[in-house]
Amino acid sequence: MTFIPPRLVIGTGDSDLAMVQAAHVASLLEPLEVAQAEQDTSDGPHFLQLDIETDDIRALPEAGYAVVTCRLVFAFIKDKAAFLDRIRYLLPPGGTFWVVIPLAERFPEERKSIGISPQYAELLTASWSSAYREDLDTLRCYALRP
Ligand SMILES: C[S@@+](CC[C@H](N)C(=O)[O-])C[C@H]1O[C@@H](n2cnc3c(N)ncnc32)[C@H](O)[C@@H]1O
């Protein structure tokens, strides 16, 4: 049997359940009620109604995750340094934090605010043993390793 390391998705919004199952996601967290609504689906991933900034991350079903992802979430995080410390707590050595952010300069004027500033990009990528970056159309993807 193949071992699939646990994966965590932060700020899932109303993610497509079939997609997260195909990606072998173990846990999803989202502060909005959408998480609670999905909680009842029996053998799929754990949906938790949880705020990554303010709630107790020890409530997560796994002590650590090989892959933690967040897509279009980083801009909404208030205390970004504390958030990154929480992610590092959840990642074992060799794990990966996969972050997707909008490329502000490729977004229409009215949506530019959900991009991140060069200062926050610097904060995001500092303090990892490796930081790999790839731009895909209007999005920038980072693979960050502790
Ligand atoms: C723009 S949506 C992106 C949703 C989804 N990741 C996507 O790519 O379509 C941002 C999401 O981040 C969630 N979010 C914002 N702050 C959060 C926090 N502190 N903890 C967990 N999720 C958060 C919001 O509730 C929202 O669902």
PDBQT file of the ligand as one rigid body, heavy atoms in Angstrom, charges set to zero:
ROOT
HETATM    1  C1  LIG A 201      -9.983  34.664  -1.746  1.00  0.00    +0.000 C 
HETATM    2  S1  LIG A 201     -10.538  33.300  -0.764  1.00  0.00    +0.000 S 
HETATM    3  C2  LIG A 201      -9.604  31.962  -1.488  1.00  0.00    +0.000 C 
HETATM    4  C3  LIG A 201     -10.343  30.644  -1.371  1.00  0.00    +0.000 C 
HETATM    5  C4  LIG A 201      -9.642  29.453  -2.022  1.00  0.00    +0.000 C 
HETATM    6  N1  LIG A 201      -8.380  29.192  -1.358  1.00  0.00    +0.000 N 
HETATM    7  C5  LIG A 201      -9.420  29.683  -3.498  1.00  0.00    +0.000 C 
HETATM    8  O1  LIG A 201      -8.280  29.722  -3.942  1.00  0.00    +0.000 OA
HETATM    9  O2  LIG A 201     -10.425  29.788  -4.211  1.00  0.00    +0.000 OA
HETATM   10  C6  LIG A 201      -9.682  33.546   0.784  1.00  0.00    +0.000 C 
HETATM   11  C7  LIG A 201     -10.080  32.531   1.823  1.00  0.00    +0.000 C 
HETATM   12  O3  LIG A 201      -9.186  32.635   2.930  1.00  0.00    +0.000 OA
HETATM   13  C8  LIG A 201      -9.942  32.429   4.102  1.00  0.00    +0.000 C 
HETATM   14  N2  LIG A 201      -9.224  33.004   5.260  1.00  0.00    +0.000 N 
HETATM   15  C9  LIG A 201      -8.997  34.316   5.500  1.00  0.00    +0.000 A 
HETATM   16  N3  LIG A 201      -8.376  34.470   6.686  1.00  0.00    +0.000 NA
HETATM   17  C10 LIG A 201      -8.212  33.217   7.192  1.00  0.00    +0.000 A 
HETATM   18  C11 LIG A 201      -7.667  32.706   8.400  1.00  0.00    +0.000 A 
HETATM   19  N4  LIG A 201      -7.165  33.541   9.350  1.00  0.00    +0.000 N 
HETATM   20  N5  LIG A 201      -7.657  31.369   8.617  1.00  0.00    +0.000 NA
HETATM   21  C12 LIG A 201      -8.157  30.528   7.667  1.00  0.00    +0.000 A 
HETATM   22  N6  LIG A 201      -8.686  30.949   6.486  1.00  0.00    +0.000 NA
HETATM   23  C13 LIG A 201      -8.732  32.275   6.270  1.00  0.00    +0.000 A 
HETATM   24  C14 LIG A 201     -11.256  33.141   3.806  1.00  0.00    +0.000 C 
HETATM   25  O4  LIG A 201     -12.295  32.758   4.677  1.00  0.00    +0.000 OA
HETATM   26  C15 LIG A 201     -11.498  32.736   2.358  1.00  0.00    +0.000 C 
HETATM   27  O5  LIG A 201     -12.219  31.541   2.231  1.00  0.00    +0.000 OA
ENDROOT
TORSDOF 0
